[in-house]
């Protein structure tokens, strides 16, 4: 399927427009790289949400609980692996971070199985009930997190060798943001390959269009849908680890705080579109960084303004469903 170039042109135009407003090329490049890194972290978190909606038609307002679980598991794992995380060895630091990411994804996926079976399965196809029951699930999840880890902020320090910056001339690039960008690109490529180039992706997309026919061919579509929900939950857990490290601390409300931003991203991108989710996340990351530097007071509502402007241009989002 041919990719519509207009949203990509919008992304390029935004970056070019910001160049004269930031004062200097080095400042512009710093802000742009930080915005792209932030956008890719948001994409990792939002990709699970857009995956679940695009392939299962489920509005999961409880997505934030999986983000929080991933972030809190990271605090536990990195504390347990403190000698590795504080080592001067890059390999030890990356091993500690990989363990935290895997643990965050595993706990989010495990809770996702229960969440889908108990809360989501009875309300398939009923959007209003999905919104209400998943929001209730997130509230309950937050309280369970408070019971397990406490209600106070828990520091989440960066592994030793991932702190600091790379300095190239006047351009400073944070080490962790580079790693986060790489993770975001890997997630994007993996999603596109699985959805568009594998039999599982074909079956899932076919099941969305005609569930009865796929079941008549002998495939258990319910298991595939559960797998999609679990994968979306695991991606939220991974995103929670990255977001917690950027914030350098986590609270039980971390997922709820990010939830609004995620829905802005998937609405901008087009509900259910993976490519749209990426472009929407990059736009949000760039606008937040540019606005925070150029007009700090406008940064508070910049993302809402971006969403309104995009929807006035394209009411169904940048890439309406079909461009997955």
FENLINGI-V44475 format. One record per pair of residues at least 4 apart in sequence whose C-alpha atoms are under 8 Angstrom apart, sorted by the first residue. I is the first residue (numbers start at 1). J is the second residue. D is the distance in whole Angstrom. If there is no record, write none. Layout:
i->I j->J d->D
i->I j->J d->D
This chain:
i->1 j->323 d->7
i->3 j->323 d->8
i->4 j->8 d->8
i->4 j->319 d->8
i->5 j->9 d->6
i->6 j->10 d->6
i->7 j->11 d->6
i->7 j->279 d->7
i->7 j->318 d->6
i->8 j->12 d->6
i->8 j->279 d->7
i->9 j->13 d->6
i->10 j->14 d->6
i->11 j->15 d->7
i->11 j->279 d->8
i->11 j->282 d->8
i->11 j->283 d->6
i->12 j->16 d->6
i->13 j->17 d->6
i->14 j->18 d->6
i->15 j->19 d->7
i->15 j->32 d->7
i->15 j->286 d->8
i->16 j->20 d->8
i->17 j->21 d->7
i->18 j->22 d->6
i->18 j->28 d->7
i->18 j->290 d->7
i->19 j->23 d->7
i->19 j->24 d->7
i->19 j->25 d->7
i->19 j->28 d->6
i->20 j->24 d->7
i->21 j->294 d->7
i->22 j->27 d->6
i->22 j->28 d->6
i->22 j->290 d->8
i->22 j->293 d->8
i->22 j->294 d->7
i->23 j->27 d->7
i->23 j->28 d->8
i->24 j->28 d->6
i->25 j->29 d->6
i->26 j->30 d->6
i->26 j->170 d->6
i->26 j->171 d->6
i->27 j->31 d->6
i->27 j->171 d->7
i->28 j->32 d->6
i->29 j->33 d->6
i->29 j->171 d->7
i->30 j->34 d->6
i->30 j->171 d->6
i->30 j->172 d->6
i->30 j->173 d->7
i->31 j->35 d->6
i->31 j->286 d->8
i->31 j->289 d->6
i->31 j->290 d->7
i->32 j->36 d->6
i->32 j->286 d->6
i->32 j->289 d->8
i->32 j->290 d->8
i->33 j->37 d->6
i->33 j->173 d->7
i->34 j->38 d->6
i->34 j->173 d->8
i->34 j->177 d->7
i->34 j->285 d->8
i->34 j->286 d->8
i->34 j->289 d->7
i->35 j->39 d->6
i->35 j->282 d->7
i->35 j->285 d->5
i->35 j->286 d->4
i->35 j->287 d->8
i->35 j->288 d->7
i->35 j->289 d->6
i->35 j->290 d->8
i->36 j->40 d->6
i->36 j->181 d->8
i->36 j->282 d->6
i->36 j->285 d->6
i->36 j->286 d->6
i->37 j->41 d->6
i->37 j->177 d->5
i->37 j->178 d->7
i->37 j->180 d->6
i->37 j->181 d->5
i->37 j->285 d->8
i->38 j->42 d->6
i->38 j->177 d->8
i->38 j->282 d->8
i->38 j->285 d->5
i->38 j->286 d->8
i->39 j->43 d->6
i->39 j->278 d->8
i->39 j->281 d->5
i->39 j->282 d->4
i->39 j->283 d->7
i->39 j->284 d->6
i->39 j->285 d->4
i->39 j->286 d->7
i->40 j->44 d->6
i->40 j->180 d->7
i->40 j->181 d->6
i->40 j->184 d->5
i->40 j->185 d->7
i->40 j->278 d->7
i->40 j->281 d->7
i->40 j->282 d->7
i->41 j->45 d->7
i->41 j->180 d->6
i->41 j->181 d->7
i->41 j->184 d->6
i->41 j->239 d->6
i->41 j->242 d->7
i->41 j->243 d->7
i->42 j->46 d->6
i->42 j->239 d->7
i->42 j->262 d->7
i->42 j->281 d->6
i->42 j->285 d->8
i->43 j->47 d->6
i->43 j->184 d->7
i->43 j->277 d->6
i->43 j->278 d->6
i->43 j->281 d->5
i->43 j->282 d->8
i->44 j->48 d->7
i->44 j->184 d->6
i->44 j->187 d->7
i->44 j->235 d->6
i->44 j->236 d->7
i->44 j->238 d->7
i->44 j->239 d->5
i->45 j->49 d->7
i->45 j->67 d->7
i->45 j->235 d->6
i->45 j->236 d->5
i->45 j->237 d->8
i->45 j->238 d->7
i->45 j->239 d->4
i->45 j->240 d->7
i->45 j->262 d->8
i->46 j->50 d->6
i->46 j->236 d->7
i->46 j->262 d->5
i->46 j->263 d->8
i->46 j->265 d->7
i->46 j->266 d->7
i->46 j->277 d->7
i->47 j->51 d->6
i->47 j->232 d->7
i->47 j->235 d->7
i->47 j->236 d->8
i->47 j->274 d->7
i->47 j->277 d->7
i->47 j->278 d->8
i->48 j->52 d->6
i->48 j->231 d->7
i->48 j->232 d->4
i->48 j->233 d->6
i->48 j->234 d->8
i->48 j->235 d->5
i->48 j->236 d->6
i->49 j->53 d->6
i->49 j->60 d->7
i->49 j->63 d->7
i->49 j->232 d->6
i->49 j->236 d->8
i->49 j->262 d->8
i->50 j->54 d->6
i->50 j->266 d->6
i->50 j->271 d->7
i->50 j->272 d->5
i->50 j->273 d->7
i->50 j->274 d->7
i->50 j->277 d->7
i->51 j->55 d->6
i->51 j->56 d->8
i->51 j->228 d->7
i->51 j->232 d->6
i->51 j->272 d->6
i->51 j->273 d->8
i->51 j->274 d->7
i->52 j->56 d->5
i->52 j->57 d->7
i->52 j->58 d->6
i->52 j->59 d->8
i->52 j->60 d->8
i->52 j->228 d->6
i->52 j->229 d->6
i->52 j->232 d->6
i->52 j->272 d->8
i->53 j->57 d->4
i->53 j->58 d->5
i->53 j->59 d->6
i->53 j->60 d->8
i->53 j->271 d->7
i->53 j->272 d->5
i->54 j->58 d->8
i->54 j->271 d->7
i->54 j->272 d->3
i->54 j->273 d->7
i->54 j->321 d->7
i->55 j->204 d->7
i->55 j->205 d->6
i->55 j->208 d->6
i->55 j->225 d->8
i->55 j->228 d->8
i->55 j->272 d->7
i->56 j->208 d->7
i->56 j->225 d->7
i->56 j->228 d->8
i->57 j->124 d->8
i->57 j->125 d->7
i->58 j->120 d->8
i->58 j->124 d->7
i->58 j->125 d->7
i->58 j->127 d->7
i->58 j->130 d->7
i->59 j->127 d->6
i->59 j->130 d->6
i->59 j->131 d->6
i->60 j->130 d->7
i->60 j->131 d->7
i->60 j->134 d->6
i->60 j->135 d->8
i->61 j->130 d->8
i->61 j->131 d->6
i->61 j->134 d->5
i->61 j->135 d->5
i->61 j->138 d->8
i->61 j->259 d->8
i->62 j->66 d->8
i->62 j->134 d->5
i->62 j->135 d->5
i->62 j->136 d->8
i->62 j->137 d->6
i->62 j->138 d->5
i->63 j->67 d->7
i->63 j->138 d->7
i->63 j->233 d->7
i->63 j->236 d->7
i->63 j->255 d->7
i->63 j->259 d->7
i->64 j->68 d->6
i->64 j->138 d->7
i->64 j->236 d->8
i->64 j->254 d->8
i->64 j->255 d->4
i->64 j->256 d->5
i->64 j->257 d->8
i->64 j->258 d->7
i->64 j->259 d->6
i->65 j->69 d->6
i->65 j->138 d->5
i->65 j->141 d->6
i->65 j->142 d->7
i->65 j->255 d->6
i->65 j->256 d->7
i->66 j->70 d->6
i->66 j->108 d->5
i->66 j->111 d->8
i->66 j->112 d->8
i->66 j->233 d->6
i->66 j->234 d->8
i->66 j->236 d->6
i->66 j->237 d->5
i->66 j->240 d->7
i->66 j->255 d->7
i->67 j->71 d->6
i->67 j->108 d->8
i->67 j->236 d->5
i->67 j->237 d->5
i->67 j->238 d->8
i->67 j->239 d->6
i->67 j->240 d->4
i->67 j->241 d->8
i->67 j->254 d->7
i->67 j->255 d->5
i->68 j->72 d->6
i->68 j->237 d->7
i->68 j->240 d->6
i->68 j->250 d->8
i->68 j->251 d->8
i->68 j->252 d->6
i->68 j->253 d->7
i->68 j->254 d->6
i->68 j->255 d->5
i->69 j->73 d->6
i->69 j->104 d->7
i->69 j->107 d->7
i->69 j->108 d->6
i->69 j->145 d->8
i->69 j->237 d->6
i->69 j->240 d->7
i->70 j->74 d->6
i->70 j->101 d->8
i->70 j->103 d->7
i->70 j->104 d->4
i->70 j->105 d->6
i->70 j->107 d->7
i->70 j->108 d->6
i->70 j->236 d->7
i->70 j->237 d->4
i->70 j->238 d->6
i->70 j->239 d->7
i->70 j->240 d->5
i->70 j->241 d->5
i->71 j->75 d->7
i->71 j->104 d->7
i->71 j->237 d->7
i->71 j->240 d->5
i->71 j->241 d->4
i->71 j->242 d->8
i->71 j->243 d->7
i->71 j->244 d->5
i->71 j->250 d->7
i->72 j->76 d->7
i->72 j->104 d->8
i->72 j->149 d->8
i->72 j->241 d->8
i->72 j->250 d->7
i->73 j->77 d->6
i->73 j->100 d->7
i->73 j->103 d->6
i->73 j->104 d->5
i->73 j->107 d->8
i->73 j->241 d->8
i->74 j->78 d->6
i->74 j->100 d->5
i->74 j->101 d->7
i->74 j->103 d->7
i->74 j->104 d->6
i->74 j->156 d->8
i->74 j->241 d->6
i->75 j->79 d->6
i->75 j->100 d->8
i->75 j->154 d->7
i->75 j->155 d->7
i->75 j->156 d->6
i->76 j->80 d->6
i->77 j->81 d->6
i->77 j->96 d->8
i->77 j->99 d->7
i->77 j->100 d->5
i->77 j->103 d->7
i->78 j->82 d->6
i->78 j->85 d->7
i->78 j->96 d->6
i->78 j->97 d->7
i->78 j->100 d->6
i->81 j->85 d->6
i->81 j->96 d->6
i->82 j->86 d->6
i->83 j->87 d->6
i->84 j->89 d->8
i->84 j->92 d->5
i->84 j->93 d->6
i->84 j->95 d->8
i->84 j->96 d->6
i->85 j->92 d->7
i->85 j->93 d->5
i->85 j->96 d->6
i->85 j->97 d->8
i->85 j->158 d->8
i->85 j->159 d->5
i->85 j->160 d->6
i->86 j->93 d->7
i->86 j->159 d->6
i->86 j->160 d->5
i->87 j->92 d->7
i->87 j->93 d->7
i->87 j->159 d->8
i->87 j->160 d->6
i->87 j->161 d->8
i->88 j->92 d->8
i->88 j->93 d->8
i->88 j->160 d->6
i->88 j->161 d->6
i->89 j->93 d->6
i->89 j->161 d->7
i->90 j->94 d->6
i->90 j->161 d->6
i->91 j->95 d->6
i->92 j->96 d->6
i->93 j->97 d->6
i->93 j->159 d->6
i->93 j->160 d->7
i->93 j->161 d->7
i->93 j->162 d->8
i->94 j->98 d->6
i->94 j->159 d->8
i->95 j->99 d->6
i->96 j->100 d->6
i->96 j->159 d->8
i->97 j->101 d->6
i->97 j->159 d->7
i->98 j->102 d->6
i->99 j->103 d->6
i->100 j->104 d->6
i->100 j->241 d->7
i->101 j->105 d->6
i->101 j->237 d->8
i->101 j->238 d->6
i->101 j->241 d->6
i->102 j->106 d->6
i->102 j->238 d->8
i->103 j->107 d->6
i->104 j->108 d->6
i->104 j->234 d->8
i->104 j->237 d->5
i->104 j->238 d->6
i->104 j->240 d->8
i->104 j->241 d->7
i->105 j->109 d->6
i->105 j->233 d->8
i->105 j->234 d->4
i->105 j->235 d->7
i->105 j->236 d->8
i->105 j->237 d->5
i->105 j->238 d->5
i->106 j->110 d->6
i->106 j->234 d->7
i->106 j->237 d->8
i->107 j->111 d->6
i->107 j->234 d->8
i->107 j->237 d->8
i->108 j->112 d->6
i->108 j->230 d->8
i->108 j->233 d->6
i->108 j->234 d->5
i->108 j->236 d->7
i->108 j->237 d->5
i->109 j->113 d->6
i->109 j->230 d->5
i->109 j->231 d->7
i->109 j->233 d->5
i->109 j->234 d->5
i->109 j->237 d->8
i->110 j->114 d->7
i->110 j->230 d->7
i->111 j->115 d->6
i->112 j->116 d->6
i->112 j->229 d->7
i->112 j->230 d->5
i->112 j->233 d->6
i->112 j->234 d->8
i->113 j->117 d->6
i->113 j->226 d->7
i->113 j->229 d->8
i->113 j->230 d->6
i->114 j->118 d->6
i->114 j->119 d->8
i->115 j->119 d->5
i->115 j->120 d->7
i->115 j->137 d->8
i->116 j->120 d->5
i->116 j->121 d->6
i->116 j->226 d->7
i->116 j->229 d->7
i->117 j->121 d->5
i->117 j->122 d->8
i->118 j->122 d->7
i->119 j->123 d->7
i->119 j->133 d->7
i->119 j->134 d->7
i->119 j->137 d->7
i->120 j->124 d->7
i->120 j->130 d->7
i->120 j->133 d->8
i->120 j->134 d->7
i->123 j->127 d->8
i->123 j->129 d->6
i->123 j->130 d->6
i->124 j->130 d->8
i->126 j->130 d->6
i->127 j->131 d->6
i->128 j->132 d->6
i->129 j->133 d->6
i->130 j->134 d->6
i->131 j->135 d->6
i->132 j->136 d->6
i->133 j->137 d->6
i->134 j->138 d->6
i->135 j->139 d->6
i->136 j->140 d->6
i->137 j->141 d->6
i->138 j->142 d->6
i->139 j->143 d->6
i->140 j->144 d->6
i->141 j->145 d->6
i->142 j->146 d->6
i->142 j->252 d->6
i->142 j->253 d->7
i->143 j->147 d->6
i->143 j->252 d->8
i->144 j->148 d->6
i->145 j->149 d->6
i->145 j->150 d->7
i->145 j->252 d->6
i->146 j->150 d->4
i->146 j->151 d->5
i->146 j->252 d->6
i->147 j->151 d->8
i->151 j->251 d->7
i->151 j->252 d->6
i->152 j->251 d->6
i->152 j->252 d->8
i->153 j->249 d->6
i->153 j->250 d->5
i->153 j->251 d->5
i->154 j->249 d->5
i->154 j->250 d->5
i->154 j->251 d->7
i->155 j->248 d->6
i->155 j->249 d->4
i->155 j->250 d->7
i->156 j->244 d->7
i->156 j->245 d->6
i->156 j->247 d->8
i->156 j->248 d->5
i->156 j->249 d->5
i->156 j->250 d->7
i->157 j->245 d->7
i->157 j->248 d->5
i->157 j->249 d->7
i->158 j->162 d->6
i->158 j->163 d->6
i->158 j->245 d->6
i->158 j->248 d->7
i->159 j->163 d->7
i->162 j->175 d->5
i->162 j->176 d->5
i->163 j->174 d->7
i->163 j->175 d->6
i->163 j->176 d->7
i->164 j->174 d->6
i->164 j->175 d->6
i->165 j->172 d->6
i->165 j->173 d->5
i->165 j->174 d->4
i->165 j->175 d->5
i->166 j->172 d->6
i->166 j->173 d->5
i->166 j->174 d->6
i->166 j->175 d->6
i->167 j->171 d->6
i->167 j->172 d->5
i->167 j->173 d->6
i->168 j->172 d->6
i->168 j->173 d->8
i->173 j->177 d->7
i->173 j->178 d->7
i->174 j->178 d->7
i->175 j->179 d->7
i->176 j->180 d->6
i->177 j->181 d->6
i->178 j->182 d->6
i->179 j->183 d->6
i->180 j->184 d->6
i->180 j->242 d->7
i->181 j->185 d->6
i->182 j->186 d->6
i->183 j->187 d->6
i->184 j->188 d->6
i->185 j->189 d->6
i->186 j->190 d->6
i->187 j->191 d->6
i->188 j->192 d->6
i->188 j->274 d->8
i->188 j->278 d->8
i->189 j->193 d->6
i->190 j->194 d->6
i->191 j->195 d->6
i->191 j->274 d->8
i->192 j->196 d->6
i->192 j->197 d->8
i->192 j->274 d->8
i->192 j->324 d->7
i->193 j->197 d->5
i->193 j->198 d->7
i->194 j->198 d->5
i->194 j->200 d->7
i->194 j->201 d->6
i->195 j->200 d->7
i->195 j->201 d->4
i->195 j->202 d->7
i->195 j->205 d->8
i->195 j->324 d->8
i->196 j->201 d->6
i->196 j->202 d->7
i->197 j->201 d->7
i->197 j->202 d->8
i->198 j->202 d->6
i->199 j->203 d->6
i->200 j->204 d->6
i->200 j->224 d->8
i->201 j->205 d->6
i->202 j->206 d->6
i->203 j->207 d->6
i->203 j->214 d->7
i->203 j->221 d->8
i->204 j->208 d->6
i->204 j->221 d->7
i->204 j->224 d->7
i->204 j->225 d->7
i->205 j->209 d->7
i->206 j->210 d->6
i->206 j->211 d->7
i->206 j->214 d->7
i->207 j->211 d->4
i->207 j->212 d->8
i->207 j->213 d->8
i->207 j->214 d->6
i->207 j->221 d->6
i->210 j->214 d->7
i->211 j->215 d->6
i->211 j->221 d->7
i->212 j->216 d->6
i->213 j->217 d->6
i->214 j->218 d->7
i->214 j->219 d->6
i->214 j->220 d->8
i->214 j->221 d->7
i->215 j->219 d->5
i->215 j->220 d->6
i->215 j->221 d->6
i->220 j->224 d->7
i->221 j->225 d->6
i->222 j->226 d->6
i->223 j->227 d->6
i->224 j->228 d->6
i->225 j->229 d->6
i->226 j->230 d->6
i->227 j->231 d->6
i->228 j->232 d->6
i->229 j->233 d->6
i->230 j->234 d->6
i->231 j->235 d->6
i->232 j->236 d->6
i->233 j->237 d->6
i->234 j->238 d->6
i->235 j->239 d->6
i->236 j->240 d->6
i->237 j->241 d->6
i->238 j->242 d->7
i->239 j->243 d->6
i->240 j->244 d->6
i->240 j->255 d->8
i->241 j->245 d->6
i->242 j->246 d->6
i->243 j->247 d->6
i->244 j->248 d->6
i->244 j->249 d->6
i->244 j->250 d->6
i->245 j->249 d->7
i->250 j->254 d->6
i->253 j->257 d->6
i->254 j->258 d->6
i->255 j->259 d->6
i->256 j->260 d->7
i->257 j->261 d->8
i->258 j->262 d->6
i->259 j->263 d->6
i->260 j->264 d->6
i->261 j->265 d->6
i->261 j->303 d->8
i->262 j->266 d->6
i->263 j->267 d->6
i->264 j->268 d->6
i->264 j->303 d->7
i->264 j->304 d->7
i->264 j->307 d->7
i->265 j->269 d->6
i->265 j->277 d->6
i->265 j->280 d->5
i->265 j->281 d->5
i->265 j->284 d->7
i->266 j->270 d->6
i->266 j->271 d->5
i->266 j->272 d->7
i->266 j->273 d->8
i->266 j->276 d->7
i->266 j->277 d->5
i->266 j->280 d->7
i->267 j->271 d->6
i->267 j->307 d->8
i->267 j->316 d->8
i->267 j->317 d->6
i->268 j->276 d->7
i->268 j->277 d->8
i->268 j->280 d->5
i->268 j->307 d->6
i->268 j->310 d->6
i->268 j->311 d->7
i->268 j->317 d->5
i->268 j->318 d->6
i->269 j->273 d->7
i->269 j->275 d->7
i->269 j->276 d->4
i->269 j->277 d->5
i->269 j->278 d->7
i->269 j->279 d->6
i->269 j->280 d->5
i->269 j->281 d->8
i->269 j->317 d->5
i->269 j->318 d->5
i->269 j->319 d->6
i->269 j->320 d->8
i->270 j->276 d->6
i->270 j->277 d->7
i->270 j->316 d->6
i->270 j->317 d->4
i->270 j->318 d->6
i->270 j->319 d->5
i->270 j->320 d->5
i->270 j->321 d->6
i->271 j->316 d->8
i->271 j->317 d->7
i->271 j->320 d->7
i->271 j->321 d->6
i->272 j->277 d->8
i->272 j->320 d->8
i->272 j->321 d->6
i->272 j->324 d->7
i->273 j->277 d->6
i->273 j->319 d->6
i->273 j->320 d->7
i->273 j->321 d->5
i->273 j->322 d->7
i->273 j->323 d->6
i->273 j->324 d->5
i->274 j->278 d->6
i->274 j->323 d->7
i->274 j->324 d->5
i->275 j->279 d->6
i->275 j->319 d->7
i->275 j->323 d->7
i->275 j->324 d->6
i->276 j->280 d->6
i->276 j->317 d->8
i->276 j->318 d->6
i->276 j->319 d->5
i->276 j->320 d->8
i->276 j->323 d->8
i->276 j->324 d->8
i->277 j->281 d->6
i->278 j->282 d->6
i->279 j->283 d->6
i->280 j->284 d->6
i->280 j->318 d->8
i->281 j->285 d->6
i->282 j->286 d->6
i->283 j->287 d->6
i->284 j->288 d->6
i->284 j->303 d->6
i->284 j->306 d->8
i->285 j->289 d->6
i->286 j->290 d->6
i->287 j->291 d->6
i->287 j->302 d->7
i->287 j->303 d->7
i->287 j->306 d->8
i->288 j->292 d->6
i->288 j->299 d->6
i->288 j->302 d->7
i->288 j->303 d->7
i->289 j->293 d->6
i->290 j->294 d->6
i->290 j->295 d->8
i->291 j->295 d->5
i->291 j->296 d->6
i->291 j->298 d->6
i->291 j->299 d->5
i->291 j->302 d->7
i->292 j->296 d->4
i->292 j->297 d->8
i->292 j->298 d->7
i->292 j->299 d->5
i->295 j->299 d->7
i->296 j->300 d->8
i->298 j->302 d->6
i->299 j->303 d->8
i->301 j->305 d->6
i->302 j->306 d->6
i->303 j->307 d->6
i->304 j->308 d->6
i->305 j->309 d->6
i->306 j->310 d->6
i->307 j->311 d->6
i->308 j->312 d->6
i->309 j->313 d->6
i->310 j->314 d->6
i->310 j->315 d->7
i->310 j->317 d->7
i->310 j->318 d->7
i->311 j->315 d->4
i->311 j->316 d->7
i->311 j->317 d->6
i->314 j->318 d->6
i->316 j->320 d->6
i->319 j->323 d->6
